[in-house]
Amino acid sequence: MQMKTHQTLSMKDMLTVPEALIRLNAYRTTPCNVSEALAWLGTKRQYNEFLCLYLHLFPSEYAASEASIEIEDVWSYSQREVEFFFLVDERLFPLDIDSINDAGANGERIEGIYPRPYEMPWWYEPESLSVGWQVLLLLSGSSAREQAQQKLSDMQCLPADLLTALAEVAEPLTLPQVQDASSPLSDLGLALALLEQKTGNTWLDTDPDNEFLYEGYLWSIEHIKEIAAEYSAAQAIEQRVRVFVEWLEADLLGRTLLCLSLARVARSHPDNTAVSHST
């Protein structure tokens, strides 16, 4: 017959009350039903996704990070995840950190990517722009054209009849191709497309007051890289337009006349015939 042996616990094996409470506290968030279990698993999956994205996109920063990977009950995110969000905002594209913060404060975790709208002073504060921008606003036929015409009139930097001519030709135009691609005038079409939100770039063409940037995009390598690439392209477009504005302002009267001439060709030749202009 096999004898049963009994083990006795020594005092050193027993937990103190505070220690027991700490261990029991770990089970407070244990799912109690199927619905809670599915929600818990979803949170864990997304949590792992953010850390994997951090490791893939910023491996050096991840390796050097000392931030905790534990999710904070009061904010629904770990400090390591917060680091990742700020790195995306600083290195890849503007991220709406406030929306993430609000979701975390409400015990939620975001699934979609929420970029901040592109900073577009030509959209929000057209009156603050320089004289070259005002000429383009007037020529583009944008919603700010009347305001631009009045500002140019007040500045008395161009003849009144030229302002009238610009206003008359102003409408959405498909400008003819300038034969000399090296001419700054070749970027007039791009400048007008920027103001008319017709660049083909999501960052620049989305109405920030009525549309969401990249609606439906999720936190994946593919979507992050796509958004980041388009953001870099948007910056390049803006830079080209700013260079064009500087060129325009260097000889405001003469080069405004060139722009007007090209716009008139566009109206009379909608087939987008190539033209030649000296600069």
C-alpha positions in Angstrom: 0.0 0.0 0.0 1.3 3.4 -1.0 1.4 5.8 1.9 0.2 9.3 1.3 2.6 12.0 2.3 1.6 15.4 3.6 3.6 18.5 3.0 3.4 21.2 5.5 3.9 24.9 4.6 6.5 26.7 6.4 6.1 30.4 7.3 8.5 31.4 4.6 6.2 29.8 2.0 3.2 31.8 3.1 2.2 35.1 1.6 1.6 38.2 3.7 -1.8 39.8 3.2 -0.4 42.7 1.1 1.4 40.2 -1.1 -1.7 38.2 -1.6 -3.7 41.2 -2.5 -1.1 42.2 -5.1 -1.3 38.8 -6.7 -5.1 38.7 -6.6 -5.3 42.2 -8.1 -3.7 40.8 -11.3 -6.9 38.8 -11.9 -9.2 41.8 -11.6 -9.1 42.3 -15.4 -9.5 38.6 -16.3 -12.4 38.2 -18.7 -15.5 36.7 -17.1 -17.4 35.8 -20.3 -17.0 35.3 -24.1 -17.6 38.9 -25.0 -15.1 40.2 -22.5 -12.6 37.5 -23.6 -12.9 38.6 -27.3 -12.4 42.2 -26.4 -9.4 41.3 -24.2 -7.8 39.3 -27.0 -8.4 42.1 -29.5 -6.6 44.6 -27.2 -3.7 42.2 -26.8 -3.5 41.7 -30.6 -3.5 45.4 -31.3 -1.0 46.0 -28.5 1.4 43.5 -30.0 0.9 45.1 -33.5 2.0 48.5 -32.3 5.1 47.1 -30.7 5.9 45.1 -33.9 5.4 48.2 -36.0 7.7 50.2 -33.6 10.4 47.5 -33.9 10.1 47.3 -37.7 10.0 51.0 -38.5 12.4 52.3 -35.8 14.6 49.4 -34.7 17.4 51.4 -33.2 15.0 53.5 -31.1 13.1 50.4 -30.0 16.3 48.7 -28.9 17.4 51.8 -27.0 14.0 52.4 -25.4 13.6 52.0 -21.7 9.9 52.8 -21.7 7.5 50.3 -20.1 5.6 47.9 -22.4 2.9 47.5 -19.8 -0.5 49.0 -20.7 -1.5 51.6 -18.2 -5.0 51.1 -16.8 -5.7 54.9 -16.7 -4.7 55.5 -20.3 -5.1 52.2 -22.3 -1.6 52.5 -23.8 1.9 51.6 -22.7 4.7 54.2 -22.6 6.5 52.2 -25.4 3.4 52.6 -27.6 3.3 56.4 -26.8 6.9 56.6 -27.9 6.0 54.9 -31.2 3.2 57.4 -31.9 5.5 60.4 -31.3 8.1 58.9 -33.6 5.6 58.5 -36.4 4.6 62.1 -35.9 8.1 63.4 -35.9 9.7 61.2 -38.6 7.0 60.0 -41.0 3.9 62.2 -41.1 1.8 64.5 -38.8 -0.3 62.3 -36.5 -3.3 63.4 -34.6 -1.9 62.7 -31.1 -4.8 64.5 -29.5 -7.3 61.9 -30.9 -5.2 59.1 -29.6 -4.9 60.8 -26.2 -8.7 61.3 -26.0 -9.3 57.6 -26.9 -6.8 56.4 -24.3 -8.3 58.6 -21.6 -11.7 57.0 -22.4 -10.4 53.5 -22.1 -10.3 52.9 -25.8 -7.6 52.0 -28.3 -7.6 53.3 -31.9 -7.6 51.0 -34.9 -7.4 53.5 -37.7 -4.6 55.9 -38.6 -5.6 59.5 -37.9 -3.2 62.0 -39.6 -3.4 65.7 -38.8 -4.4 67.8 -41.8 -1.6 69.2 -43.9 -0.6 72.8 -42.9 -2.1 74.8 -45.7 -1.9 78.6 -45.2 -3.3 79.1 -48.7 -6.5 77.4 -47.4 -6.8 78.7 -43.9 -5.1 82.1 -44.0 -4.8 83.2 -47.7 -4.8 86.8 -46.6 -1.5 86.3 -44.8 0.3 85.2 -47.9 2.8 87.3 -49.9 2.0 89.2 -53.1 3.0 86.3 -55.4 0.6 84.0 -53.7 -2.1 86.6 -54.1 -1.6 86.7 -57.9 -1.9 82.9 -58.0 -5.0 83.0 -55.8 -6.6 85.5 -58.2 -5.6 83.6 -61.3 -6.7 80.2 -59.9 -10.3 81.3 -59.5 -10.3 79.9 -56.0 -12.8 81.0 -53.3 -10.2 83.5 -52.1 -9.9 85.3 -55.5 -12.0 88.3 -54.6 -10.1 88.8 -51.4 -6.8 88.4 -53.3 -7.9 91.0 -55.9 -8.8 93.5 -53.2 -5.5 93.0 -51.4 -3.5 93.4 -54.6 -5.5 96.6 -55.4 -4.7 97.9 -51.9 -1.0 97.2 -52.3 -0.9 99.0 -55.6 1.8 96.7 -56.8 0.2 95.9 -60.2 -1.8 98.0 -62.6 -5.6 97.9 -62.1 -6.3 96.7 -65.7 -3.9 93.8 -65.1 -5.8 92.8 -62.0 -9.0 92.9 -64.0 -7.5 90.8 -66.8 -6.4 88.2 -64.2 -9.8 88.1 -62.7 -11.5 87.7 -66.1 -9.3 84.7 -67.1 -9.5 83.1 -63.7 -11.2 79.7 -63.7 -10.1 76.2 -63.3 -7.7 75.7 -66.2 -5.7 72.9 -67.8 -2.6 74.8 -68.7 -0.7 74.0 -71.8 2.7 72.4 -71.4 5.6 74.8 -71.4 8.2 73.4 -73.9 11.2 74.4 -71.7 10.8 72.1 -68.7 13.6 73.9 -67.0 11.7 77.2 -67.0 10.1 78.1 -63.6 7.0 79.0 -65.6 6.5 75.3 -66.1 5.4 75.0 -62.5 2.5 77.5 -62.9 0.1 74.7 -63.6 1.3 72.9 -60.4 0.9 76.1 -58.4 -2.7 76.5 -59.6 -3.4 72.8 -59.0 -2.2 73.3 -55.4 -4.7 76.1 -54.8 -7.5 74.3 -56.6 -6.8 71.0 -54.7 -6.1 69.1 -57.9 -2.6 67.9 -57.4 -3.5 64.2 -57.2 -1.9 64.1 -53.7 -4.3 63.1 -50.9 -2.6 65.4 -48.3 -3.0 68.4 -50.5 -6.4 67.7 -52.1 -8.4 66.7 -49.1 -10.8 69.3 -47.8 -9.6 69.6 -44.2 -13.0 71.1 -43.1 -15.2 68.4 -44.6 -13.2 65.2 -45.2 -11.0 62.8 -43.3 -7.5 62.1 -44.4 -6.9 58.4 -45.3 -10.2 57.3 -43.9 -10.3 53.5 -43.4 -6.5 53.2 -43.3 -5.3 50.8 -40.5 -2.0 50.5 -38.6 -0.1 48.3 -41.0 3.4 48.6 -42.6 1.8 48.9 -46.0 -0.5 51.8 -45.0 2.0 53.6 -42.9 4.6 53.6 -45.8 2.0 54.7 -48.3 0.9 57.6 -46.2 4.5 58.6 -45.4 5.5 58.5 -49.1 2.5 60.7 -50.1 3.4 63.1 -47.3 7.0 63.4 -48.6 5.6 64.0 -52.1 3.2 66.7 -50.8 6.2 68.5 -49.2 8.1 68.3 -52.5 5.1 69.8 -54.3 4.8 72.6 -51.8 8.5 73.4 -52.1 8.3 73.6 -55.9 5.4 76.0 -55.6 7.2 78.2 -53.1 10.2 78.4 -55.4 7.8 79.4 -58.2 6.3 82.1 -56.0 9.8 83.5 -55.3 10.5 83.5 -59.0 7.3 85.3 -59.7 7.9 88.0 -57.1 11.4 88.7 -58.4 9.9 90.4 -61.4 6.2 90.7 -60.4 4.9 92.7 -63.3 6.8 91.0 -66.1 6.2 87.5 -64.9 2.6 88.1 -64.0 2.1 89.1 -67.6 3.7 85.8 -68.7 1.3 83.9 -66.4 -1.6 85.8 -67.8 -0.5 85.0 -71.3 -0.2 81.3 -70.6 -3.7 81.3 -68.9 -5.2 83.0 -72.0 -3.6 80.3 -74.2 -5.2 77.7 -71.9 -8.7 79.2 -72.4 -8.3 79.5 -76.2 -6.7 76.1 -76.7 -8.3 73.6 -74.3 -6.5 70.8 -76.2 -3.4 71.6 -74.0 -1.1 72.6 -76.9 2.5 73.1 -75.9 3.8 76.6 -75.9 7.1 78.3 -75.6 7.8 81.2 -73.2 10.9 83.0 -72.2 11.6 83.7 -68.6 
